Amino acid sequence: MDVPYSARYASARATIPHVSTEATTVLWFRRDLRVDDHPALERASSRGGVVALWVADPALLGASHHRAPKRLRFLRGCLEALDAVLADRGIRLVVRSGDPADVVSAVAREAGADLVVATDDVTPYSRRRDAAVAEALTADGVAFEPVGGPWRVPPGDLAGSKGYGYLVFTPFWRAWDQVPVAARIAPPDQLHGPTLPSEGLGMLPAGEPPIAAGPDAARGRLEEFIRSGAVDRYGDDRDVLAEDGTSHLSADLRMGVLSPAQVGRAIGAADGLRASRVPFWRQLAWRDFYAHHMARHPEIAEGALKPAYRAMQWDDDPALLAAWREGRTGFPLCDAGMRQMRETGWMHNRARMVAASVLVKDLLVDWRHGEAEFMRRLVDGDPANNNGGWQWTAGTGTDAAPYFRVFNPVLQAKRFDPTGAYVRRWVPELAGVPDRFIHEPWRMDDATQAEAGCVIGRDYPAPVVDHALRRDEAIARYKDADARYAERLGAAA
Ligand SMILES: Cc1cc2nc3c(=O)[nH]c(=O)nc-3n(C[C@H](O)[C@H](O)[C@H](O)COP(=O)(O)OP(=O)(O)OC[C@H]3O[C@@H](n4cnc5c(N)ncnc54)[C@H](O)[C@@H]3O)c2cc1C
């Protein structure tokens, strides 16, 4: 049965009233590392004492796709900033490591709490984890209540005309845009609660985060995006690779240092959004779109949403995968994007699409290898957004376009990096290549290569595959997967 997502813990919610006498609530922070605009904090503090808890979960920190040094350094910075903000208000962040089912119950017992609240999540792992935590707490007579979520509109609230949510983005966006932006929940000035021992954050890598972490830094990025007018130029600039006209808020949203409602109110979406800002607001809706998907179709975390493509034939050539990872495929835009990500932990969205397309449709590598590589590198690495982006590009997910629409990495580069400035920045061995060859350096003759200081095959590789041939091969494989699926359906009928 398709249980409405938001009703999963309804029984817990119904049994724990707001109380007038003093109670202690454990607030378990996960992807909501802020105090402003925080429904679960409001719920906890309205009841009395608060214990602020963060759990270092070995199942998450140990998973290979979560071993992402840059993201973990950013996470540590966000947690340190959260601790400082909580300390200003009178409590400290309690850090414990271990299985959340054990740790959260132990902390609730130590605190004498009757309720644990947390901002909800949608990944299959978080759903299993929260069910186990709720069960352990119930055995101790403590309730578990998810309050709010990292999205603007909770999964389950946009059911679509048939009640199954939306598979296509545009109607989703129209429905999403109709939902009013929630009013701000101001943070409490003062918090109090029992003091519990904390392990500290030594389990996370120390060192400068790849971008400044914490609420001041996030607010600064948001304010600058608005003040500079970039939000109003977003519709024109968002795809211009060298312009870098996007908000860079993805890591803040990923960790919940900012809520999407805060972003919405800051750009004026609560009271009549300027037309020039609609493209940015619309882009933000993709976050919710992919989270809603994951809530309804948890199986997408493992494989293709479209069943026909679960049995695709991939080559998974390790040498080609390594060339892609290291930014030496010979397709300059793809290589520039991969190197930007390795160096900074962020990649422009257009480059993400092109790099993903090259891996899947040119190198014929299973998109899940790319998904895992992005998770290990991106500061904003987010299970739902990353999976959604990969399945969209691979044509196995929600993309309304058919699989035979394959990105041409050279044409994409000419269109979105016309001067080659982005490629030159991230692939310095191409810096001296003349504009007309910058996206096809293998077309330079020997004299031009010598003059440009870039000999193909020595300083920069020739393309590792022939795009035209591989495009046809990829299309044939998708067609074949479709035919085999139709056969299986026919045989089963
Ligand atoms: C293959 C692939 C993998 C991706 N992996 C991730 C990921 O792990 N984490 C992640 O946050 N985004 C991911 N994206 C989406 C997008 O590339 C990034 O959100 C964006 O580049 C972040 O930069 P920004 O904050 O400047 O975005 P802006 O363009 O300023 O957008 C504002 C916010 O909207 C959201 N957003 C924008 N585009 C998308 C999108 N296509 N899907 C979902 N949310 C979006 C992000 O939260 C972003 O911060 C992926 C896209 C692709 C094609």
The ligand as an ORCA input file, in Angstrom:
! r2SCAN-3c Opt
* xyz 0 1
  C      24.862     14.125    -13.053
  C      24.424     15.185    -12.058
  C      24.683     15.003    -10.699
  C      24.273     15.969     -9.775
  N      24.532     15.768     -8.432
  C      24.080     16.661     -7.524
  C      24.304     16.457     -6.138
  O      24.887     15.458     -5.703
  N      23.859     17.403     -5.271
  C      23.195     18.531     -5.690
  O      22.795     19.357     -4.850
  N      22.950     18.721     -7.002
  C      23.375     17.844     -7.928
  N      23.150     18.077     -9.255
  C      22.330     19.237     -9.646
  C      23.084     20.541     -9.950
  O      24.138     20.299    -10.823
  C      23.616     21.217     -8.681
  O      22.592     21.339     -7.710
  C      24.106     22.632     -8.997
  O      25.087     22.595     -9.989
  C      24.673     23.249     -7.718
  O      25.160     24.539     -7.964
  P      24.380     25.826     -7.442
  O      24.118     25.710     -6.001
  O      25.152     27.005     -7.895
  O      23.016     25.694     -8.221
  P      21.931     26.757     -8.697
  O      21.843     26.662    -10.171
  O      22.171     28.088     -8.106
  O      20.572     26.146     -8.149
  C      20.066     26.450     -6.836
  C      19.814     25.172     -6.080
  O      18.803     24.395     -6.702
  C      19.098     23.013     -6.573
  N      19.298     22.456     -7.916
  C      19.723     23.110     -9.018
  N      19.724     22.280    -10.077
  C      19.317     21.081     -9.629
  C      19.109     19.814    -10.244
  N      19.310     19.616    -11.552
  N      18.702     18.784     -9.467
  C      18.470     18.961     -8.147
  N      18.639     20.140     -7.512
  C      19.055     21.185     -8.250
  C      20.386     22.902     -5.766
  O      20.045     22.723     -4.417
  C      21.022     24.265     -5.998
  O      21.886     24.666     -4.956
  C      23.574     17.123    -10.214
  C      23.329     17.293    -11.584
  C      23.755     16.343    -12.490
  C      23.480     16.552    -13.950
*
